[in-house]
Amino acid sequence: MENTIKVERAILSITQGDLADKIGVSRQTINSIEANRYVPSTVLALKLSEIFGKPVNAFFKLSSND
Amino acid sequence: MEKEKFIECERKNLQWLINFRLPSYFYKIGMLVIGVSTITMFVRAFAMEGDTQWLKLLLQKTMVVGMLLMSVARDKEEDEMVVKLRMQSYTYAFVAGVMYALVMPFVEYGVSNALKPEGEAFHDIGDFQLLIFILMVQLLCFHTLKRMR
């Protein structure tokens, strides 16, 4: 799974810490998601979708090995 | 209908058990319990006389309780990733514990007989030794995984 959360975050001009606070996780979790080390749950993905104002598949994409 | 209610109740209880965590300050209480137990163990070994076997057994139990408190205490920043890492650490600890229980008796027997001609007889490891090992591996794995996330 690949994602463009870093780009979406840059568009909103918010830091990893700000985004983490908004969706109720730690900054390290956001960092791990951005680095594709952790695939978030559907609940977290929907919370991100709400923050970015876009559907989940706009910033999460399946990679070739998924 | 009754059966469905029963299943639902059982599922809820199981979910509660899976999600059960102690408040994060229990981590510090656990550390304190382990610290006090370790110091008392040294005092018992070097400064106390007489039959203190009961104290040794008691301190072993308090050490296990202390480590269990550390293990089940909520993290300061508990989120879904931390929960996943915790589950992963329990898996590693379980596998390591089974391997330890299988291999360690042979290692102890081999080392003991290699060092002394009249070495120890073959025996399985004790429950305290195994529990401490499992809890230590779990805590170590959990903190390593958290650091590497």
Backbone of each chain as ProteinMPNN parsed JSONL, in Angstrom:
{"seq_chain_A": "MENTIKVERAILSITQGDLADKIGVSRQTINSIEANRYVPSTVLALKLSEIFGKPVNAFFKLSSND", "coords_chain_A": {"N_chain_A": [[0.843, -1.197, 0.0], [0.544, 2.153, -0.907], [0.859, 5.664, -0.19], [-0.237, 9.135, -0.25], [-0.094, 10.865, 1.842], [1.683, 12.668, 2.942], [1.825, 14.633, 0.998], [-0.824, 15.523, 0.978], [-0.92, 16.535, 3.515], [0.878, 18.586, 3.314], [-0.51, 20.238, 1.581], [-2.556, 21.143, 3.214], [-1.003, 22.473, 4.967], [-0.132, 21.435, 7.499], [1.502, 19.995, 10.349], [3.025, 16.758, 11.14], [2.498, 16.268, 13.792], [0.257, 17.912, 14.268], [-1.652, 16.69, 12.616], [-1.721, 14.199, 13.789], [-2.786, 14.818, 16.31], [-5.325, 15.642, 15.516], [-6.546, 13.3, 14.597], [-6.254, 11.622, 16.685], [-3.979, 9.946, 17.251], [-0.508, 8.911, 17.741], [2.381, 10.974, 16.927], [4.404, 9.453, 15.852], [3.032, 7.341, 14.73], [1.761, 8.539, 12.537], [4.055, 9.203, 11.119], [5.017, 6.615, 10.544], [2.939, 5.681, 8.919], [3.119, 7.437, 6.747], [5.613, 6.677, 5.813], [5.059, 4.268, 4.745], [5.29, 2.071, 6.44], [3.377, 1.206, 8.084], [0.076, 0.102, 7.789], [-2.874, 1.743, 8.097], [-5.945, 1.282, 10.055], [-9.362, 0.864, 8.863], [-10.986, 2.696, 10.145], [-9.185, 4.712, 10.917], [-8.283, 5.475, 8.405], [-10.634, 6.543, 7.347], [-10.966, 8.684, 9.062], [-8.793, 10.23, 8.305], [-9.574, 10.76, 5.736], [-11.721, 12.419, 6.2], [-10.449, 14.637, 7.31], [-8.814, 15.46, 5.176], [-10.718, 15.917, 3.292], [-11.289, 14.315, 1.128], [-11.945, 11.281, -0.777], [-10.979, 8.02, 0.518], [-9.512, 6.435, -1.304], [-8.232, 8.353, -2.762], [-5.896, 9.101, -1.638], [-4.747, 6.765, -0.739], [-3.221, 4.039, -2.245], [-3.165, 0.876, -3.88], [-0.228, -1.102, -4.029], [2.033, -2.77, -6.338], [2.731, -5.223, -5.204], [0.641, -5.895, -3.506]], "CA_chain_A": [[0.0, 0.0, 0.0], [1.277, 3.425, -0.965], [-0.042, 6.781, 0.126], [0.265, 10.497, -0.505], [-0.507, 11.648, 3.029], [2.639, 13.765, 3.114], [1.402, 15.673, 0.046], [-2.105, 16.067, 1.482], [-0.592, 17.302, 4.717], [1.526, 19.82, 2.834], [-1.569, 21.09, 1.003], [-3.252, 21.776, 4.356], [0.047, 23.11, 5.797], [-0.161, 20.97, 8.898], [2.624, 19.115, 10.696], [2.643, 15.399, 11.543], [1.935, 16.373, 15.144], [-1.104, 18.473, 14.16], [-2.524, 15.658, 12.039], [-1.841, 13.148, 14.817], [-3.731, 15.319, 17.32], [-6.673, 15.707, 14.942], [-7.171, 11.972, 14.463], [-6.098, 10.89, 17.957], [-2.896, 8.951, 17.302], [0.771, 9.556, 18.054], [3.099, 11.508, 15.761], [5.179, 8.34, 15.275], [2.119, 6.543, 13.896], [1.635, 9.275, 11.26], [5.34, 9.033, 10.442], [5.065, 5.231, 10.028], [1.978, 5.57, 7.807], [3.707, 8.16, 5.609], [6.764, 5.917, 5.302], [4.502, 2.963, 4.311], [5.665, 0.99, 7.356], [2.169, 0.774, 8.782], [-1.188, 0.307, 7.064], [-3.856, 2.057, 9.152], [-7.253, 0.616, 10.016], [-10.379, 1.575, 8.078], [-11.439, 3.836, 10.967], [-8.176, 5.768, 10.809], [-8.301, 5.936, 7.007], [-11.822, 7.394, 7.187], [-10.7, 9.938, 9.793], [-7.89, 10.996, 7.44], [-10.406, 11.19, 4.607], [-12.523, 13.541, 6.684], [-9.544, 15.791, 7.475], [-8.35, 15.93, 3.86], [-11.883, 16.22, 2.46], [-11.179, 13.509, -0.105], [-12.183, 9.856, -0.492], [-9.793, 7.274, 0.974], [-8.665, 5.978, -2.42], [-7.53, 9.477, -3.387], [-4.534, 9.192, -1.064], [-4.214, 5.405, -0.517], [-3.228, 3.258, -3.493], [-2.571, -0.453, -3.769], [1.02, -1.224, -4.778], [2.061, -3.976, -7.186], [2.844, -6.465, -4.413], [-0.542, -6.103, -2.632]], "C_chain_A": [[0.879, 1.247, 0.0], [0.311, 4.566, -0.648], [0.61, 8.133, -0.149], [-0.141, 11.427, 0.652], [0.403, 12.866, 3.234], [2.231, 14.955, 2.22], [0.126, 16.352, 0.551], [-1.874, 16.953, 2.711], [0.035, 18.645, 4.333], [0.495, 20.788, 2.26], [-2.291, 21.842, 2.124], [-2.297, 22.553, 5.273], [-0.064, 22.71, 7.264], [1.01, 19.997, 9.136], [2.092, 17.714, 11.031], [1.973, 15.41, 12.912], [0.501, 16.888, 15.124], [-2.084, 17.413, 13.67], [-2.784, 14.545, 13.066], [-2.867, 13.553, 15.885], [-5.172, 15.291, 16.806], [-7.34, 14.334, 14.88], [-6.923, 11.067, 15.68], [-5.112, 9.735, 17.944], [-1.593, 9.674, 17.64], [1.435, 10.047, 16.763], [3.88, 10.399, 15.048], [4.309, 7.472, 14.369], [1.933, 7.21, 12.539], [2.907, 9.101, 10.438], [5.441, 7.64, 9.807], [4.115, 5.044, 8.847], [2.568, 6.242, 6.563], [4.857, 7.392, 4.967], [6.353, 4.524, 4.807], [4.958, 1.788, 5.188], [4.451, 0.429, 8.075], [0.93, 1.102, 7.95], [-2.274, 0.559, 8.113], [-5.168, 1.289, 8.983], [-8.224, 1.452, 9.169], [-10.85, 2.824, 8.832], [-10.477, 5.012, 10.815], [-8.146, 6.358, 9.39], [-9.488, 6.868, 6.774], [-11.662, 8.722, 7.927], [-9.797, 10.837, 8.95], [-8.672, 11.582, 6.262], [-11.236, 12.425, 4.986], [-11.672, 14.813, 6.804], [-9.159, 16.373, 6.108], [-9.51, 16.314, 2.929], [-11.865, 15.491, 1.127], [-11.512, 12.062, 0.224], [-10.867, 9.132, -0.188], [-8.891, 6.878, -0.201], [-8.006, 7.12, -3.202], [-6.11, 9.593, -2.84], [-3.957, 7.843, -0.634], [-4.329, 4.63, -1.815], [-2.601, 1.887, -3.225], [-1.271, -0.48, -4.569], [1.034, -2.566, -5.512], [2.117, -5.271, -6.374], [1.681, -6.697, -3.441], [-1.5, -7.113, -3.261]], "O_chain_A": [[1.816, 1.378, 0.788], [-0.901, 4.436, -0.82], [1.83, 8.252, -0.262], [-0.478, 12.595, 0.456], [-0.044, 13.938, 3.641], [2.288, 16.113, 2.634], [0.01, 17.578, 0.551], [-2.541, 17.969, 2.907], [-0.238, 19.682, 4.938], [0.608, 22.002, 2.428], [-2.597, 23.027, 1.993], [-2.726, 23.202, 6.226], [-0.087, 23.562, 8.153], [1.436, 19.28, 8.23], [0.888, 17.508, 11.184], [1.021, 14.672, 13.165], [-0.362, 16.391, 15.848], [-3.178, 17.249, 14.211], [-3.895, 14.03, 13.192], [-3.698, 12.749, 16.305], [-6.107, 14.967, 17.538], [-8.548, 14.214, 15.084], [-7.327, 9.904, 15.698], [-5.357, 8.684, 18.536], [-1.574, 10.894, 17.804], [1.102, 9.602, 15.664], [4.005, 10.394, 13.823], [4.783, 6.933, 13.368], [1.945, 6.537, 11.508], [2.855, 8.882, 9.228], [5.895, 7.503, 8.671], [4.438, 4.34, 7.89], [2.522, 5.686, 5.466], [5.058, 7.441, 3.753], [7.21, 3.699, 4.489], [5.004, 0.648, 4.727], [4.486, -0.68, 8.608], [0.761, 2.223, 7.472], [-2.561, -0.317, 8.928], [-5.456, 0.729, 7.925], [-7.935, 2.594, 8.812], [-11.081, 3.873, 8.231], [-10.894, 6.152, 10.612], [-8.005, 7.567, 9.205], [-9.357, 7.875, 6.077], [-12.158, 9.756, 7.478], [-10.001, 12.05, 8.885], [-8.465, 12.724, 5.854], [-11.417, 13.343, 4.186], [-12.11, 15.908, 6.452], [-9.171, 17.586, 5.902], [-9.3, 16.961, 1.903], [-12.367, 15.996, 0.123], [-11.382, 11.647, 1.375], [-9.79, 9.576, -0.585], [-7.667, 6.972, -0.113], [-7.306, 6.88, -4.187], [-5.225, 10.124, -3.511], [-2.804, 7.776, -0.209], [-5.401, 4.566, -2.417], [-1.648, 1.757, -2.457], [-1.216, 0.062, -5.673], [0.143, -3.394, -5.321], [1.605, -6.301, -6.813], [1.744, -7.619, -2.628], [-2.543, -7.417, -2.682]]}, "seq_chain_B": "MEKEKFIECERKNLQWLINFRLPSYFYKIGMLVIGVSTITMFVRAFAMEGDTQWLKLLLQKTMVVGMLLMSVARDKEEDEMVVKLRMQSYTYAFVAGVMYALVMPFVEYGVSNALKPEGEAFHDIGDFQLLIFILMVQLLCFHTLKRMR", "coords_chain_B": {"N_chain_B": [[-33.229, -16.957, 19.856], [-32.453, -16.468, 22.543], [-30.08, -17.852, 22.519], [-28.597, -16.365, 20.677], [-28.346, -13.98, 22.086], [-26.756, -14.862, 24.177], [-24.433, -15.584, 22.82], [-23.676, -13.099, 21.832], [-23.206, -11.729, 24.22], [-21.065, -13.194, 25.189], [-19.189, -12.635, 23.223], [-18.862, -9.888, 23.605], [-17.73, -9.873, 26.178], [-15.345, -11.2, 25.662], [-14.155, -9.432, 23.908], [-13.805, -7.283, 25.62], [-11.927, -8.378, 27.303], [-9.808, -8.73, 25.535], [-9.205, -6.101, 24.915], [-8.413, -5.154, 27.339], [-6.528, -3.069, 29.419], [-4.288, -1.814, 31.852], [-4.205, 1.371, 33.597], [-1.702, 3.832, 32.566], [0.059, 4.529, 34.653], [0.531, 2.238, 36.057], [2.686, 1.038, 34.941], [4.908, 2.276, 36.049], [4.477, 1.55, 38.681], [4.85, -1.201, 38.464], [7.578, -1.226, 37.781], [8.631, -0.259, 40.137], [7.903, -2.286, 41.933], [9.439, -4.404, 40.898], [12.01, -3.345, 41.266], [12.142, -3.085, 44.103], [11.809, -5.774, 44.789], [14.103, -6.915, 43.613], [16.193, -5.665, 45.049], [15.587, -6.591, 47.624], [16.019, -9.293, 47.17], [18.796, -9.391, 46.848], [19.542, -8.54, 49.408], [18.504, -10.628, 50.912], [20.108, -12.704, 49.945], [22.728, -12.003, 50.673], [22.784, -10.807, 53.215], [20.994, -11.898, 55.013], [20.233, -14.404, 57.397], [19.515, -17.874, 58.224], [16.508, -19.825, 57.532], [15.324, -18.774, 54.655], [13.859, -19.432, 52.486], [11.168, -19.221, 51.91], [10.914, -16.492, 51.575], [12.359, -16.102, 49.261], [10.753, -17.443, 47.396], [8.463, -15.859, 47.594], [9.448, -13.395, 46.682], [10.089, -14.038, 44.076], [7.552, -14.378, 43.043], [6.52, -11.764, 43.358], [8.158, -10.409, 41.605], [7.346, -11.46, 39.139], [4.721, -10.533, 39.146], [5.208, -7.761, 39.109], [6.444, -7.474, 36.576], [4.355, -8.31, 35.002], [2.511, -6.281, 35.472], [3.867, -4.172, 34.236], [3.757, -5.122, 31.68], [1.015, -5.199, 30.968], [0.217, -2.613, 31.267], [-1.165, 0.397, 30.023], [0.138, 2.222, 27.24], [1.719, 5.483, 27.186], [1.077, 6.897, 24.909], [-1.114, 5.425, 23.66], [-2.247, 3.996, 20.81], [-3.798, 2.635, 17.797], [-1.629, 1.526, 16.44], [0.287, 1.052, 18.386], [-1.094, -0.865, 19.842], [-1.091, -2.918, 17.978], [1.67, -3.41, 17.795], [2.112, -4.289, 20.368], [0.664, -6.687, 20.403], [2.151, -8.076, 18.519], [4.543, -8.279, 19.899], [3.783, -9.983, 21.973], [3.346, -12.301, 20.544], [5.95, -12.907, 19.588], [7.191, -13.267, 22.06], [5.833, -15.491, 23.061], [6.53, -17.52, 21.226], [9.314, -17.488, 21.555], [9.409, -18.226, 24.232], [8.417, -20.878, 24.209], [10.425, -22.113, 22.718], [12.581, -21.645, 24.397], [11.818, -23.122, 26.659], [12.0, -25.654, 25.589], [14.686, -25.937, 24.762], [16.412, -24.955, 26.786], [16.632, -26.738, 29.147], [18.38, -28.745, 28.163], [20.649, -27.234, 27.591], [21.343, -26.281, 30.144], [21.829, -28.712, 31.426], [23.943, -29.718, 29.844], [25.958, -27.703, 30.142], [26.302, -27.721, 32.919], [27.276, -30.352, 33.329], [29.536, -30.285, 31.804], [31.175, -28.522, 33.109], [31.46, -29.558, 35.704], [32.344, -32.801, 36.865], [30.472, -34.278, 38.327], [27.861, -33.252, 37.547], [24.648, -31.448, 37.394], [21.515, -33.275, 37.524], [19.361, -34.114, 34.766], [16.785, -31.802, 34.294], [13.579, -30.166, 33.956], [12.916, -26.665, 33.142], [11.973, -24.204, 35.632], [8.708, -22.787, 36.526], [8.839, -20.085, 37.262], [11.256, -19.196, 36.097], [10.632, -19.525, 33.38], [8.364, -17.858, 33.06], [9.4, -15.331, 33.733], [11.269, -15.096, 31.702], [9.601, -15.074, 29.386], [8.08, -12.724, 29.871], [10.138, -10.843, 29.945], [11.155, -10.982, 27.329], [8.869, -10.158, 25.964], [8.539, -7.476, 26.876], [10.959, -6.39, 26.021], [10.844, -6.8, 23.227], [8.541, -5.306, 22.634], [9.325, -2.665, 23.307], [11.474, -2.374, 21.592], [10.25, -2.657, 19.073], [8.57, -0.453, 19.209], [10.403, 1.609, 19.264], [11.484, 1.342, 16.764], [9.452, 1.972, 15.059]], "CA_chain_B": [[-33.039, -15.581, 20.356], [-31.671, -16.558, 23.77], [-28.752, -18.324, 22.133], [-27.936, -15.225, 20.052], [-27.996, -13.044, 23.17], [-25.666, -15.484, 24.907], [-23.234, -15.471, 21.97], [-23.331, -11.674, 21.804], [-22.655, -11.413, 25.547], [-19.757, -13.839, 25.252], [-18.324, -11.878, 22.312], [-18.556, -8.611, 24.265], [-16.8, -10.15, 27.279], [-14.062, -11.551, 25.057], [-13.62, -8.171, 23.369], [-13.363, -6.505, 26.784], [-10.705, -9.032, 27.775], [-8.742, -8.46, 24.557], [-8.847, -4.679, 24.994], [-8.124, -4.758, 28.726], [-5.219, -2.502, 29.755], [-4.272, -1.034, 33.089], [-3.747, 2.747, 33.335], [-0.249, 3.868, 32.293], [0.9, 4.643, 35.854], [0.857, 0.898, 36.548], [4.018, 0.702, 34.423], [5.859, 2.73, 37.071], [4.269, 0.712, 39.878], [5.521, -2.456, 38.133], [9.027, -1.01, 37.886], [8.917, -0.119, 41.565], [7.782, -3.634, 42.527], [10.613, -5.168, 40.468], [13.162, -2.758, 41.943], [12.119, -3.465, 45.527], [12.02, -7.232, 44.848], [15.511, -7.208, 43.292], [17.015, -5.239, 46.192], [15.326, -7.535, 48.726], [16.658, -10.563, 46.808], [20.215, -9.248, 47.185], [19.636, -8.491, 50.879], [18.259, -12.003, 51.379], [21.225, -13.573, 49.573], [24.013, -11.66, 51.295], [22.73, -10.252, 54.576], [20.047, -12.575, 55.901], [20.597, -15.769, 57.789], [18.375, -18.739, 58.55], [15.731, -20.366, 56.418], [14.582, -17.685, 53.985], [13.363, -19.979, 51.224], [9.817, -18.668, 51.703], [11.074, -15.126, 51.078], [12.797, -16.23, 47.871], [9.562, -17.803, 46.608], [7.594, -14.685, 47.588], [10.049, -12.365, 45.823], [9.928, -14.502, 42.692], [6.159, -14.083, 42.659], [6.331, -10.312, 43.23], [8.845, -10.001, 40.375], [6.463, -11.813, 38.021], [3.585, -9.592, 39.2], [5.736, -6.471, 38.66], [6.634, -7.509, 35.122], [3.016, -8.406, 34.4], [1.938, -4.925, 35.529], [4.528, -3.397, 33.171], [3.339, -5.676, 30.39], [-0.385, -4.891, 30.634], [-0.1, -1.189, 31.459], [-1.391, 1.169, 28.792], [1.23, 3.106, 26.863], [1.332, 6.893, 27.316], [0.423, 7.275, 23.639], [-1.704, 4.179, 23.155], [-3.126, 4.082, 19.644], [-3.945, 1.322, 17.169], [-0.329, 0.981, 16.055], [0.903, 0.537, 19.619], [-1.821, -2.107, 20.149], [-0.586, -3.932, 17.038], [3.036, -3.746, 18.192], [2.018, -5.067, 21.605], [0.241, -8.038, 20.009], [3.315, -8.677, 17.854], [5.54, -8.619, 20.927], [3.29, -11.169, 22.694], [3.572, -13.445, 19.656], [7.382, -13.226, 19.644], [7.508, -13.759, 23.404], [5.274, -16.834, 23.186], [7.373, -18.429, 20.429], [10.617, -17.552, 22.235], [9.189, -18.971, 25.481], [8.311, -22.317, 23.897], [11.767, -22.557, 22.317], [13.402, -21.601, 25.619], [11.426, -24.256, 27.499], [12.446, -26.889, 24.95], [16.143, -26.005, 24.599], [17.181, -24.59, 27.979], [17.023, -27.869, 30.001], [19.546, -29.417, 27.582], [21.786, -26.328, 27.756], [21.702, -26.312, 31.573], [22.388, -30.046, 31.695], [25.235, -29.795, 29.144], [26.927, -26.797, 30.771], [26.561, -28.208, 34.275], [28.09, -31.564, 33.275], [30.831, -29.967, 31.194], [31.994, -27.814, 34.103], [31.751, -30.438, 36.855], [32.092, -34.206, 36.502], [29.206, -34.712, 38.957], [26.94, -32.143, 37.24], [23.23, -31.606, 37.775], [20.7, -34.237, 36.771], [18.503, -33.44, 33.784], [15.468, -31.385, 34.818], [12.923, -29.104, 33.188], [13.043, -25.348, 33.78], [10.856, -23.893, 36.529], [7.696, -21.849, 36.014], [9.32, -18.711, 37.466], [12.275, -18.935, 35.07], [9.959, -19.418, 32.082], [7.499, -16.665, 33.043], [10.264, -14.145, 33.695], [11.842, -15.037, 30.349], [8.55, -14.645, 28.441], [7.751, -11.312, 30.121], [11.29, -10.028, 29.558], [11.185, -10.936, 25.856], [7.735, -9.338, 25.523], [8.827, -6.058, 27.124], [12.082, -6.018, 25.161], [10.337, -6.726, 21.841], [7.589, -4.196, 22.543], [10.039, -1.393, 23.295], [12.284, -2.318, 20.363], [9.323, -2.391, 17.956], [8.084, 0.921, 19.352], [11.509, 2.496, 18.894], [11.75, 1.21, 15.324], [8.245, 2.249, 14.239]], "C_chain_B": [[-32.152, -15.561, 21.602], [-30.228, -16.926, 23.47], [-27.943, -17.178, 21.527], [-27.479, -14.217, 21.097], [-26.779, -13.545, 23.935], [-24.356, -15.34, 24.138], [-22.733, -14.028, 21.95], [-22.665, -11.243, 23.106], [-21.236, -11.967, 25.669], [-18.744, -13.067, 24.4], [-17.904, -10.554, 22.955], [-17.534, -8.804, 25.373], [-15.399, -10.447, 26.753], [-13.368, -10.3, 24.524], [-13.077, -7.299, 24.495], [-12.028, -7.042, 27.288], [-9.535, -8.723, 26.853], [-8.266, -7.017, 24.696], [-8.429, -4.226, 26.392], [-6.688, -4.255, 28.875], [-5.352, -1.76, 31.071], [-3.858, 0.394, 32.75], [-2.219, 2.822, 33.28], [0.613, 3.987, 33.55], [1.239, 3.281, 36.462], [2.219, 0.428, 36.039], [5.07, 1.067, 35.471], [5.722, 1.903, 38.347], [4.984, -0.634, 39.68], [7.019, -2.346, 38.281], [9.456, -0.936, 39.346], [8.904, -1.488, 42.258], [9.008, -4.471, 42.174], [11.87, -4.669, 41.184], [13.26, -3.2, 43.396], [12.406, -4.968, 45.674], [13.483, -7.583, 44.605], [16.414, -6.85, 44.468], [16.844, -6.222, 47.347], [15.968, -8.893, 48.443], [18.149, -10.532, 47.155], [20.418, -9.264, 48.696], [19.474, -9.904, 51.444], [19.475, -12.892, 51.121], [22.488, -13.283, 50.374], [23.934, -11.218, 52.76], [21.794, -10.986, 55.528], [20.511, -14.0, 56.203], [19.34, -16.568, 58.105], [17.636, -19.196, 57.304], [14.875, -19.266, 55.796], [14.064, -18.14, 52.626], [11.988, -19.402, 50.877], [9.881, -17.263, 51.11], [11.487, -15.14, 49.603], [11.593, -16.509, 46.956], [8.612, -16.609, 46.48], [8.123, -13.608, 46.635], [9.975, -12.741, 44.348], [8.526, -14.15, 42.179], [5.957, -12.577, 42.454], [7.031, -9.782, 41.973], [7.978, -10.284, 39.147], [5.279, -10.845, 37.978], [4.017, -8.216, 38.683], [5.888, -6.418, 37.148], [5.296, -7.602, 34.396], [2.334, -7.034, 34.384], [2.533, -4.058, 34.421], [4.011, -3.823, 31.803], [1.92, -5.251, 29.998], [-0.777, -3.428, 30.865], [-0.213, -0.501, 30.107], [-0.179, 2.058, 28.516], [0.759, 4.556, 27.003], [0.604, 7.375, 26.067], [-0.162, 6.026, 22.998], [-2.627, 4.47, 21.968], [-3.133, 2.719, 18.958], [-2.615, 0.701, 16.755], [0.386, 0.368, 17.262], [0.235, -0.793, 20.013], [-1.312, -3.24, 19.254], [0.821, -4.379, 17.431], [3.047, -4.601, 19.453], [1.63, -6.517, 21.283], [1.398, -8.807, 19.353], [4.34, -9.135, 18.901], [5.102, -9.841, 21.732], [3.52, -12.426, 21.857], [5.035, -13.883, 19.721], [7.735, -13.861, 20.984], [7.017, -15.189, 23.594], [6.155, -17.852, 22.463], [8.732, -18.606, 21.116], [10.502, -18.372, 23.519], [9.12, -20.466, 25.248], [9.687, -22.873, 23.532], [12.693, -22.64, 23.523], [13.117, -22.814, 26.501], [11.909, -25.582, 26.914], [13.97, -27.044, 24.992], [16.909, -25.86, 25.91], [17.538, -25.764, 28.907], [18.266, -28.594, 29.485], [20.801, -28.569, 27.759], [22.277, -26.376, 29.205], [22.394, -27.624, 31.92], [23.795, -30.159, 31.098], [26.293, -28.965, 29.825], [27.315, -27.317, 32.151], [27.473, -29.446, 34.268], [29.444, -31.332, 32.62], [31.747, -29.311, 32.211], [32.391, -28.704, 35.273], [31.492, -31.879, 36.44], [30.786, -34.733, 37.108], [28.154, -33.605, 38.787], [25.501, -32.455, 37.64], [22.548, -32.694, 36.942], [19.801, -33.462, 35.813], [17.164, -33.068, 34.427], [14.904, -30.26, 33.966], [13.098, -27.766, 33.9], [11.799, -25.062, 34.623], [9.894, -22.889, 35.916], [8.138, -20.395, 36.149], [10.297, -18.309, 36.364], [11.62, -18.696, 33.701], [9.112, -18.138, 31.986], [8.315, -15.383, 32.952], [10.848, -13.978, 32.293], [10.813, -14.505, 29.342], [8.245, -13.155, 28.617], [8.893, -10.383, 29.712], [11.359, -9.876, 28.047], [10.058, -10.032, 25.347], [8.043, -7.844, 25.692], [9.94, -5.549, 26.208], [11.617, -5.831, 23.711], [9.427, -5.519, 21.673], [8.322, -2.855, 22.442], [10.914, -1.251, 22.051], [11.397, -1.982, 19.166], [8.828, -0.947, 17.987], [9.155, 1.924, 18.914], [11.734, 2.5, 17.379], [10.576, 1.631, 14.45], [8.429, 3.499, 13.361]], "O_chain_B": [[-31.228, -14.754, 21.71], [-29.29, -16.4, 24.067], [-26.756, -17.027, 21.818], [-26.379, -13.67, 21.015], [-25.89, -12.773, 24.295], [-23.313, -15.022, 24.709], [-21.532, -13.769, 22.038], [-21.69, -10.492, 23.101], [-20.334, -11.305, 26.181], [-17.597, -12.873, 24.801], [-16.746, -10.148, 22.863], [-16.594, -8.022, 25.509], [-14.4, -10.005, 27.322], [-12.157, -10.134, 24.669], [-12.033, -6.661, 24.356], [-11.126, -6.285, 27.648], [-8.416, -8.484, 27.309], [-7.069, -6.741, 24.605], [-8.126, -3.052, 26.603], [-5.743, -4.946, 28.496], [-6.385, -1.159, 31.366], [-3.222, 0.616, 31.719], [-1.527, 1.991, 33.868], [1.779, 3.592, 33.529], [2.141, 3.185, 37.295], [2.834, -0.464, 36.622], [5.989, 0.297, 35.75], [6.712, 1.592, 39.01], [5.634, -1.144, 40.592], [7.667, -3.237, 38.829], [10.493, -1.47, 39.738], [9.782, -1.8, 43.063], [9.559, -5.165, 43.029], [12.688, -5.462, 41.649], [14.315, -3.632, 43.86], [13.148, -5.383, 46.565], [14.045, -8.436, 45.292], [17.291, -7.627, 44.844], [17.821, -6.638, 47.971], [16.413, -9.572, 49.369], [18.697, -11.5, 47.682], [21.335, -9.908, 49.206], [20.213, -10.317, 52.338], [19.836, -13.724, 51.954], [23.234, -14.2, 50.717], [24.941, -11.261, 53.466], [21.803, -10.719, 56.729], [21.096, -14.684, 55.363], [18.248, -16.015, 58.236], [18.082, -18.981, 56.178], [13.84, -18.882, 56.34], [13.858, -17.325, 51.726], [11.685, -19.132, 49.714], [9.057, -16.876, 50.282], [11.036, -14.317, 48.806], [11.44, -15.9, 45.898], [8.033, -16.369, 45.42], [7.364, -12.994, 45.885], [9.818, -11.88, 43.482], [8.348, -13.693, 41.05], [5.305, -12.16, 41.497], [6.563, -8.828, 41.351], [7.884, -9.462, 38.235], [4.882, -10.39, 36.905], [3.293, -7.58, 37.916], [5.506, -5.435, 36.512], [5.126, -7.043, 33.312], [1.669, -6.671, 33.414], [1.82, -3.31, 33.751], [3.849, -3.006, 30.896], [1.655, -4.975, 28.828], [-1.934, -3.046, 30.688], [0.545, -0.782, 29.179], [0.446, 2.58, 29.439], [-0.439, 4.834, 26.947], [-0.35, 8.15, 26.143], [0.257, 5.623, 21.913], [-3.664, 5.116, 22.121], [-2.55, 1.76, 19.465], [-2.488, -0.523, 16.722], [1.005, -0.691, 17.164], [0.906, -1.725, 20.457], [-1.126, -4.37, 19.706], [1.132, -5.569, 17.406], [3.865, -5.508, 19.6], [2.207, -7.456, 21.832], [1.596, -9.999, 19.589], [4.918, -10.218, 18.801], [5.939, -10.65, 22.133], [3.847, -13.485, 22.392], [5.332, -15.066, 19.887], [8.469, -14.848, 21.049], [7.698, -16.006, 24.212], [6.485, -18.905, 23.009], [9.235, -19.722, 21.242], [11.412, -19.132, 23.851], [9.702, -21.241, 26.008], [10.069, -23.957, 23.974], [13.482, -23.575, 23.657], [14.032, -23.451, 27.023], [12.193, -26.524, 27.654], [14.483, -28.138, 25.226], [17.914, -26.534, 26.134], [18.656, -25.793, 29.42], [19.112, -29.013, 30.275], [21.879, -29.092, 28.039], [23.475, -26.497, 29.46], [23.41, -27.643, 32.614], [24.721, -30.632, 31.757], [27.401, -29.443, 30.069], [28.492, -27.352, 32.508], [28.351, -29.566, 35.122], [30.389, -32.087, 32.849], [32.96, -29.518, 32.182], [33.511, -28.622, 35.776], [30.521, -32.152, 35.734], [30.082, -35.53, 36.488], [27.626, -33.088, 39.772], [25.179, -33.534, 38.139], [22.952, -32.988, 35.817], [19.519, -32.284, 36.035], [16.497, -33.912, 35.026], [15.644, -29.502, 33.339], [13.389, -27.721, 35.095], [10.721, -25.599, 34.368], [10.207, -22.228, 34.926], [7.86, -19.57, 35.279], [10.185, -17.233, 35.776], [12.004, -17.786, 32.965], [9.137, -17.433, 30.976], [7.977, -14.467, 32.202], [10.915, -12.869, 31.763], [11.107, -13.608, 28.552], [8.162, -12.414, 27.638], [8.664, -9.287, 29.201], [11.593, -8.78, 27.537], [10.255, -9.243, 24.423], [7.836, -7.051, 24.774], [9.876, -4.434, 25.69], [11.951, -4.841, 23.06], [9.529, -4.791, 20.685], [7.988, -2.017, 21.605], [11.078, -0.153, 21.52], [11.743, -1.131, 18.346], [8.683, -0.3, 16.95], [8.859, 2.94, 18.286], [12.12, 3.512, 16.794], [10.694, 1.645, 13.225], [7.52, 3.87, 12.618]]}, "name": "protein", "num_of_chains": 2, "seq": "MENTIKVERAILSITQGDLADKIGVSRQTINSIEANRYVPSTVLALKLSEIFGKPVNAFFKLSSNDMEKEKFIECERKNLQWLINFRLPSYFYKIGMLVIGVSTITMFVRAFAMEGDTQWLKLLLQKTMVVGMLLMSVARDKEEDEMVVKLRMQSYTYAFVAGVMYALVMPFVEYGVSNALKPEGEAFHDIGDFQLLIFILMVQLLCFHTLKRMR"}
